[in-house]
Amino acid sequence: MRKITKAHTKSEEKRYTPIVIFFWIFGLAFLFYAIARIGLAAYPHPIHWASMLVGGVVGYPVGWLWYRWRGDIY
């Protein structure tokens, strides 16, 4: 007997996030935190965490731009 296979559709394709995007997210989050820790030392600590969150949010589109321009890390 012959095995019947099903045609793949676009919604069934596995989607993944390239590793370079995670590098940009974590890298910019740490950089924003370090800059805020030095520059905003007199302010409360949650401001440093908020700046780290902003760095991670900024890192996501920057990572995608890098991936589109240069490709993934191999």
MDTraj code that builds the backbone (N, CA, C; nanometers):
import mdtraj as md
import numpy as np

residues = "MET ARG LYS ILE THR LYS ALA HIS THR LYS SER GLU GLU LYS ARG TYR THR PRO ILE VAL ILE PHE PHE TRP ILE PHE GLY LEU ALA PHE LEU PHE TYR ALA ILE ALA ARG ILE GLY LEU ALA ALA TYR PRO HIS PRO ILE HIS TRP ALA SER MET LEU VAL GLY GLY VAL VAL GLY TYR PRO VAL GLY TRP LEU TRP TYR ARG TRP ARG GLY ASP ILE TYR".split()
xyz = np.array([
    [0.0831, -0.1194, 0.0000],
    [0.0000, 0.0000, 0.0000],
    [0.0871, 0.1251, 0.0000],
    [0.0305, 0.2266, -0.0507],
    [0.1007, 0.3533, -0.0608],
    [0.0583, 0.4436, 0.0536],
    [0.1562, 0.5136, 0.1114],
    [0.1267, 0.6074, 0.2206],
    [0.0766, 0.7389, 0.1612],
    [-0.0348, 0.7849, 0.2114],
    [-0.0931, 0.9094, 0.1630],
    [-0.0377, 1.0240, 0.2471],
    [0.0188, 1.1197, 0.1810],
    [0.0726, 1.2361, 0.2509],
    [-0.0170, 1.3562, 0.2265],
    [-0.0096, 1.4455, 0.3202],
    [-0.0913, 1.5662, 0.3132],
    [-0.0034, 1.6826, 0.2673],
    [-0.0557, 1.7672, 0.1837],
    [0.0188, 1.8836, 0.1373],
    [0.0347, 1.9835, 0.2516],
    [0.1512, 2.0408, 0.2604],
    [0.1780, 2.1403, 0.3647],
    [0.1242, 2.2766, 0.3225],
    [0.0669, 2.3439, 0.4168],
    [0.0200, 2.4793, 0.3909],
    [0.1093, 2.5770, 0.4647],
    [0.0921, 2.7031, 0.4371],
    [0.1724, 2.8063, 0.5017],
    [0.1535, 2.8079, 0.6525],
    [0.0333, 2.7822, 0.6998],
    [0.0079, 2.7878, 0.8437],
    [0.0718, 2.6706, 0.9172],
    [0.1022, 2.5621, 0.8461],
    [0.1623, 2.4459, 0.9097],
    [0.3142, 2.4529, 0.9137],
    [0.3736, 2.5445, 0.8405],
    [0.5186, 2.5562, 0.8412],
    [0.5656, 2.6009, 0.9786],
    [0.6775, 2.5444, 1.0211],
    [0.7310, 2.5828, 1.1511],
    [0.7977, 2.7186, 1.1396],
    [0.7627, 2.8037, 1.2294],
    [0.8231, 2.9370, 1.2335],
    [0.9177, 2.9413, 1.3511],
    [1.0273, 3.0063, 1.3332],
    [1.1259, 3.0155, 1.4389],
    [1.1825, 3.1570, 1.4429],
    [1.2399, 3.1899, 1.5558],
    [1.3062, 3.3181, 1.5712],
    [1.4563, 3.2940, 1.5636],
    [1.5253, 3.3591, 1.4715],
    [1.6691, 3.3379, 1.4584],
    [1.7443, 3.3795, 1.5857],
    [1.8558, 3.3150, 1.6114],
    [1.9335, 3.3377, 1.7330],
    [1.9906, 3.4799, 1.7385],
    [2.0161, 3.5391, 1.6237],
    [2.0720, 3.6742, 1.6222],
    [1.9759, 3.7741, 1.6865],
    [1.8471, 3.7488, 1.6777],
    [1.7486, 3.8389, 1.7385],
    [1.7582, 3.8322, 1.8909],
    [1.7751, 3.7110, 1.9439],
    [1.7912, 3.6975, 2.0883],
    [1.9192, 3.7648, 2.1365],
    [2.0256, 3.7567, 2.0577],
    [2.1501, 3.8246, 2.0942],
    [2.1285, 3.9758, 2.1029],
    [2.0563, 4.0322, 2.0059],
    [2.0293, 4.1762, 2.0077],
    [1.9397, 4.2145, 2.1245],
    [1.8388, 4.1326, 2.1534],
    [1.7488, 4.1630, 2.2654],
    [1.8264, 4.1656, 2.3961],
    [1.9012, 4.0586, 2.4245],
    [1.9751, 4.0523, 2.5501],
    [2.0886, 4.1539, 2.5551],
    [2.1550, 4.1754, 2.4415],
    [2.2651, 4.2713, 2.4376],
    [2.2192, 4.4140, 2.4624],
    [2.1135, 4.4562, 2.3941],
    [2.0651, 4.5927, 2.4145],
    [1.9979, 4.6097, 2.5505],
    [1.9347, 4.5046, 2.6006],
    [1.8761, 4.5132, 2.7349],
    [1.9860, 4.5350, 2.8377],
    [2.0948, 4.4601, 2.8280],
    [2.2056, 4.4780, 2.9216],
    [2.2714, 4.6147, 2.9045],
    [2.2893, 4.6589, 2.7803],
    [2.3508, 4.7888, 2.7557],
    [2.2652, 4.9024, 2.8108],
    [2.1352, 4.8990, 2.7868],
    [2.0459, 5.0018, 2.8401],
    [2.0469, 5.0009, 2.9923],
    [2.0490, 4.8811, 3.0529],
    [2.0538, 4.8717, 3.1989],
    [2.1831, 4.9320, 3.2520],
    [2.2958, 4.8999, 3.1903],
    [2.4247, 4.9509, 3.2372],
    [2.4318, 5.1026, 3.2245],
    [2.3839, 5.1553, 3.1141],
    [2.3846, 5.3008, 3.0957],
    [2.2930, 5.3676, 3.1969],
    [2.1759, 5.3102, 3.2205],
    [2.0833, 5.3671, 3.3188],
    [2.1388, 5.3548, 3.4599],
    [2.2082, 5.2451, 3.4872],
    [2.2667, 5.2255, 3.6208],
    [2.3719, 5.3323, 3.6492],
    [2.4487, 5.3684, 3.5494],
    [2.5526, 5.4703, 3.5660],
    [2.4915, 5.6102, 3.5611],
    [2.4082, 5.6355, 3.4609],
    [2.3546, 5.7697, 3.4408],
    [2.2425, 5.8086, 3.5349],
    [2.1673, 5.7105, 3.5831],
    [2.0531, 5.7390, 3.6694],
    [2.0728, 5.6786, 3.8087],
    [2.1924, 5.6872, 3.8603],
    [2.2243, 5.6236, 3.9885],
    [2.1448, 5.6840, 4.1040],
    [2.1050, 5.8083, 4.0941],
    [2.0330, 5.8733, 4.2031],
    [1.8845, 5.8374, 4.2052],
    [1.8347, 5.7796, 4.0983],
    [1.6931, 5.7464, 4.0894],
    [1.6668, 5.6054, 4.1448],
    [1.5409, 5.5724, 4.1721],
    [1.5085, 5.4397, 4.2258],
    [1.5454, 5.3267, 4.1293],
    [1.5636, 5.2093, 4.1867],
    [1.6083, 5.0945, 4.1082],
    [1.5094, 5.0489, 4.0012],
    [1.3778, 5.0590, 4.0189],
    [1.2871, 5.0149, 3.9108],
    [1.3058, 5.0903, 3.7788],
    [1.3619, 5.2092, 3.7840],
    [1.3882, 5.2814, 3.6594],
    [1.4950, 5.2082, 3.5780],
    [1.5910, 5.1476, 3.6457],
    [1.6931, 5.0705, 3.5747],
    [1.6298, 4.9491, 3.5072],
    [1.5359, 4.8843, 3.5768],
    [1.4680, 4.7692, 3.5181],
    [1.3834, 4.8125, 3.3992],
    [1.3187, 4.9262, 3.4108],
    [1.2372, 4.9756, 3.2995],
    [1.3243, 5.0059, 3.1780],
    [1.4420, 5.0607, 3.2013],
    [1.5311, 5.0881, 3.0886],
    [1.5797, 4.9583, 3.0256],
    [1.5961, 4.8535, 3.1069],
    [1.6337, 4.7241, 3.0528],
    [1.5208, 4.6675, 2.9659],
    [1.3982, 4.6863, 3.0081],
    [1.2837, 4.6424, 2.9292],
    [1.2761, 4.7183, 2.7965],
    [1.3008, 4.8470, 2.8016],
    [1.3013, 4.9274, 2.6788],
    [1.4122, 4.8794, 2.5848],
    [1.5284, 4.8473, 2.6410],
    [1.6375, 4.7956, 2.5588],
    [1.6016, 4.6651, 2.4909],
    [1.5313, 4.5776, 2.5617],
    [1.4880, 4.4525, 2.5009],
    [1.3853, 4.4736, 2.3918],
    [1.2944, 4.5664, 2.4137],
    [1.1927, 4.5967, 2.3122],
    [1.2574, 4.6590, 2.1888],
    [1.3560, 4.7433, 2.2082],
    [1.4281, 4.8036, 2.0950],
    [1.5118, 4.6977, 2.0234],
    [1.5641, 4.6016, 2.0989],
    [1.6491, 4.4982, 2.0402],
    [1.5766, 4.4062, 1.9443],
    [1.4470, 4.3869, 1.9624],
    [1.3716, 4.2967, 1.8740],
    [1.3693, 4.3457, 1.7290],
    [1.3253, 4.4689, 1.7019],
    [1.3276, 4.5111, 1.5604],
    [1.4684, 4.5308, 1.5066],
    [1.5610, 4.5710, 1.5918],
    [1.7000, 4.5851, 1.5464],
    [1.7552, 4.4485, 1.5065],
    [1.7220, 4.3465, 1.5847],
    [1.7648, 4.2113, 1.5513],
    [1.7065, 4.1625, 1.4202],
    [1.5794, 4.1929, 1.3962],
    [1.5198, 4.1536, 1.2689],
    [1.5831, 4.2286, 1.1528],
    [1.6131, 4.3557, 1.1715],
    [1.6811, 4.4304, 1.0645],
    [1.8187, 4.3712, 1.0367],
    [1.8906, 4.3370, 1.1420],
    [2.0218, 4.2749, 1.1254],
    [2.0083, 4.1405, 1.0522],
    [1.9072, 4.0627, 1.0903],
    [1.8854, 3.9318, 1.0258],
    [1.8546, 3.9484, 0.8786],
    [1.7734, 4.0474, 0.8432],
    [1.7397, 4.0703, 0.7031],
    [1.8603, 4.1205, 0.6239],
    [1.9482, 4.1980, 0.6902],
    [2.0621, 4.2589, 0.6219],
    [2.1814, 4.1639, 0.6150],
    [2.2176, 4.1030, 0.7290],
    [2.3390, 4.0239, 0.7365],
    [2.3165, 3.8735, 0.7504],
    [2.1984, 3.8321, 0.7916],
    [2.1724, 3.6891, 0.8104],
    [2.1902, 3.6473, 0.9543],
    [2.1797, 3.5182, 0.9768],
    [2.1851, 3.4632, 1.1116],
    [2.3287, 3.4327, 1.1526],
    [2.3472, 3.4054, 1.2795],
    [2.4780, 3.3639, 1.3319],
    [2.4890, 3.2147, 1.3105],
    [2.5985, 3.1723, 1.2518],
    [2.6144, 3.0286, 1.2232],
    [2.7149, 2.9683, 1.3168],
])
top = md.Topology()
chain = top.add_chain()
for i, resn in enumerate(residues, 1):
    res = top.add_residue(resn, chain, resSeq=i)
    for name in ("N", "CA", "C"):
        top.add_atom(name, md.element.get_by_symbol(name[0]), res)
traj = md.Trajectory(xyz[None], top)
